[in-house]
Amino acid sequence: MFKLFTGVPLSMIIGLLFTYIPGVIVDQSIWQRAMSAKTTAIARWTPVISGAIYFYFSAVVVLLGMIGVMLYPNIVAEQGNADGILPWMIAHYLPRGLTGLGLTALFAVAMSTASTTILIAAVTFAKDLVPTFTKEPLSSAQELRVSRIATLVIGLGGIVFALTFSGIFEIMLIAYGIFVSGLFFPIMGALFWKKVTRTGVIASIIASAAVMIAFLFMDTDIDVVVPASITSFIVLIAVSLATYRKEKLTPPVLEAERLQQ
């Protein structure tokens, strides 16, 4: 634990790189904040500044985890995982007033992340998915009603998912893996590649999800996000090239926006 270059398998490091770097790039919550920027310069610099600050908090979290292991070395054996180490440290080592503040901050971090993610998912469902099936846009009242129902259903689904799997870190890896392997290459294709097609995107998402689910039930040291991401990329390229028609060309998103300007 106290050696910088040993202790973590290379396959896990590769899996983490495949998971979190693409995950941050296509994370809707980050895009949501960038879209709310007042100017282009603010939209450009805010992620850079936030990323620099993120390094500091990452170091803090790692150091807290190492301290926790030294103070409570048997937590995994006694509780099954190390998820409770931070609340345990707050409860045992902070003064009484700061204990409540620390636990409140812990819940606030979780709730703020959950609320943002659920809100984005519900709005996407109401504004993008439902109109695809109804063949016409929803009214404001209908959008509000659908998004409220979607918020409830997605929130309950998240609770069931969290109760099904044990370990926050494992849950995040699975959730991020499904998210990244299914969306990273389709989104990059929609932004930058002229020959990407809707059929290619849908096939890519379905194929990566199938590989992801299959590898979850296999006993292997390979991080599931790696084969799922590779599958997503290959299927996207192959199916898009097979279904591409020049007469139906839609400019990439960024190019279309430049043409409008």
C-alpha positions in Angstrom: 0.0 0.0 0.0 2.8 2.4 0.7 4.7 1.6 -2.5 3.8 3.8 -5.4 4.4 1.3 -8.3 3.3 -2.0 -6.8 0.2 -3.6 -5.3 -2.3 -3.0 -8.2 -2.4 -5.4 -11.1 -1.7 -3.9 -14.5 -5.0 -5.2 -15.9 -6.8 -3.2 -13.2 -4.8 0.0 -14.1 -5.7 -0.5 -17.8 -9.4 -1.0 -16.8 -9.4 2.1 -14.7 -7.9 4.2 -17.6 -10.4 2.7 -20.0 -13.2 3.6 -17.6 -12.6 7.0 -16.1 -10.8 9.0 -18.8 -13.6 8.3 -21.5 -16.2 8.5 -18.7 -15.2 12.1 -17.8 -15.2 13.1 -21.4 -18.8 11.9 -22.0 -20.2 12.5 -18.5 -23.5 14.4 -18.9 -23.2 16.2 -15.6 -20.0 17.9 -16.9 -21.6 18.7 -20.2 -24.5 20.2 -18.3 -22.3 22.6 -16.4 -20.3 23.5 -19.5 -23.5 24.3 -21.4 -24.5 26.7 -18.7 -21.3 28.7 -19.0 -21.7 32.4 -19.9 -18.9 32.5 -22.5 -16.8 30.1 -24.5 -13.7 31.0 -22.5 -15.5 30.1 -19.3 -16.6 26.8 -20.8 -13.0 26.0 -21.8 -11.2 26.9 -18.6 -13.7 25.7 -16.1 -12.9 21.9 -16.7 -9.2 22.7 -16.7 -9.4 24.4 -13.3 -11.7 21.8 -11.9 -9.4 19.0 -13.1 -6.5 20.6 -11.3 -8.6 20.9 -8.1 -9.7 17.3 -8.6 -6.0 16.1 -8.2 -6.0 17.7 -4.7 -9.2 16.0 -3.6 -8.0 12.7 -5.1 -4.9 12.8 -2.9 -7.0 13.6 0.1 -9.3 10.6 -0.5 -6.4 8.2 -1.0 -4.6 9.4 2.2 -7.8 9.1 4.2 -8.2 5.5 2.9 -4.6 4.7 3.9 -5.1 6.2 7.3 -8.4 4.3 7.7 -6.6 1.0 7.0 -4.0 1.7 9.6 -6.6 2.6 12.2 -9.1 -0.2 11.3 -7.1 -3.0 9.5 -9.9 -5.6 10.0 -12.7 -3.6 8.4 -13.0 -5.8 5.3 -13.0 -9.1 7.3 -15.6 -7.7 9.7 -17.9 -5.8 7.4 -17.3 -7.5 4.0 -15.9 -4.3 2.3 -14.2 -1.0 3.2 -17.2 1.3 2.4 -17.8 2.1 6.0 -14.3 3.3 6.8 -14.9 7.1 6.3 -18.1 7.1 8.5 -16.3 5.0 11.1 -13.4 7.5 11.2 -15.8 10.4 11.4 -17.8 8.8 14.3 -14.7 7.8 16.3 -12.2 10.6 15.7 -14.1 13.9 15.2 -15.4 16.0 18.1 -19.1 15.7 18.7 -20.1 18.8 16.8 -18.0 18.0 13.8 -19.2 14.4 13.7 -22.7 15.6 12.6 -21.2 18.0 10.1 -18.9 15.3 8.6 -21.7 12.8 8.2 -24.0 15.5 6.7 -21.3 16.4 4.2 -20.9 12.7 3.3 -24.6 12.4 2.6 -24.6 15.7 0.7 -21.9 14.5 -1.7 -23.9 11.4 -2.5 -27.2 13.2 -2.8 -25.9 15.9 -5.1 -24.4 13.4 -7.4 -27.5 11.2 -7.4 -29.8 14.1 -8.0 -27.8 15.4 -11.0 -27.6 12.0 -12.6 -31.2 11.1 -12.1 -32.4 14.5 -13.4 -30.3 14.2 -16.6 -31.5 10.7 -17.2 -35.2 11.7 -16.7 -34.9 14.7 -19.0 -33.2 12.7 -21.6 -36.0 10.1 -21.4 -38.7 12.8 -21.7 -37.1 14.9 -24.4 -35.2 12.4 -26.5 -36.6 8.9 -26.1 -40.4 9.4 -25.7 -40.8 11.7 -28.8 -39.0 9.0 -30.9 -41.9 6.7 -30.2 -44.7 9.3 -30.2 -43.4 10.8 -33.5 -44.2 14.3 -32.2 -42.8 16.5 -29.5 -44.4 16.5 -26.1 -46.0 19.6 -24.6 -44.4 21.3 -21.6 -47.0 19.7 -19.3 -46.5 16.3 -20.8 -42.7 16.6 -20.5 -42.9 17.5 -16.9 -45.2 14.6 -16.2 -43.1 12.1 -18.0 -39.9 13.4 -16.4 -41.4 13.1 -12.9 -42.4 9.5 -13.6 -39.0 8.7 -15.1 -37.3 10.3 -12.0 -39.2 8.0 -9.7 -38.6 4.8 -11.8 -34.9 5.5 -12.4 -34.4 6.4 -8.7 -36.0 3.1 -7.6 -33.9 1.3 -10.2 -30.7 2.8 -8.8 -31.7 1.7 -5.3 -32.3 -1.9 -6.5 -28.9 -1.8 -8.4 -27.1 -0.6 -5.3 -28.7 -3.2 -3.1 -27.9 -6.0 -5.6 -24.2 -5.4 -5.7 -21.9 -4.9 -2.7 -19.1 -2.4 -2.5 -19.3 1.2 -3.7 -16.1 0.9 -5.8 -17.4 -2.2 -7.5 -20.8 -0.6 -8.2 -19.1 2.5 -9.7 -16.9 0.4 -11.9 -19.9 -1.6 -13.2 -22.1 1.5 -13.7 -19.3 3.5 -15.3 -18.2 0.5 -17.5 -21.7 0.1 -18.9 -22.0 3.9 -19.5 -18.5 4.3 -21.1 -18.4 1.2 -23.2 -21.9 2.0 -24.6 -21.6 5.8 -25.2 -18.0 6.9 -25.7 -17.3 5.8 -29.2 -20.9 6.6 -30.5 -20.7 10.1 -29.1 -17.2 10.7 -30.5 -18.5 9.4 -33.9 -21.5 11.7 -33.8 -19.2 14.7 -33.0 -16.3 14.1 -35.4 -17.0 11.4 -38.0 -19.0 12.1 -41.1 -19.8 8.4 -41.9 -21.3 7.4 -38.6 -24.9 6.2 -38.9 -27.8 5.8 -36.5 -27.9 2.1 -37.2 -24.1 1.9 -36.4 -24.6 3.8 -33.1 -27.5 1.6 -32.0 -25.7 -1.6 -32.9 -22.6 -0.4 -31.1 -24.5 0.3 -27.9 -26.3 -3.1 -28.0 -23.2 -5.1 -28.7 -21.1 -3.4 -26.0 -23.9 -3.9 -23.4 -24.1 -7.6 -24.4 -20.3 -8.1 -24.0 -20.4 -6.2 -20.7 -23.1 -8.4 -19.3 -21.5 -11.6 -20.5 -18.1 -10.7 -19.0 -19.7 -9.8 -15.6 -20.6 -13.5 -15.2 -17.2 -14.8 -16.4 -14.3 -15.5 -14.0 -11.6 -13.5 -15.7 -8.9 -11.0 -14.6 -9.7 -8.8 -17.7 -11.7 -5.6 -16.7 -15.0 -5.9 -18.5 -14.9 -2.4 -19.8 -11.9 -3.2 -22.1 -13.5 -5.9 -24.3 -16.9 -4.0 -24.2 -15.2 -0.7 -25.4 -13.3 -2.6 -28.1 -16.5 -4.2 -29.3 -18.3 -0.9 -29.3 -15.6 0.6 -31.5 -15.4 -2.3 -34.0 -19.2 -2.6 -34.3 -19.6 1.2 -34.7 -17.1 1.3 -37.6 -18.3 -1.8 -39.3 -22.0 -1.2 -39.2 -21.7 2.5 -40.0 -19.6 1.8 -43.1 -22.1 -1.0 -44.1 -25.2 1.3 -43.7 -23.6 4.6 -44.8 -25.4 6.4 -47.7 -23.9 9.6 -49.0 -27.3 11.1 -49.9 -28.4 10.8 -46.3 -25.3 12.4 -44.9 -25.8 14.3 -41.7 -22.8 16.6 -40.8 -21.1 15.8 -37.5 -22.6 17.7 -34.6 -19.7 20.1 -34.2 -19.5 20.8 -37.9 -23.3 21.3 -38.1 -23.0 23.9 -35.4 -20.2 25.7 -37.2 -22.3 25.8 -40.4 -25.2 27.3 -38.5 -23.0 30.1 -37.1 
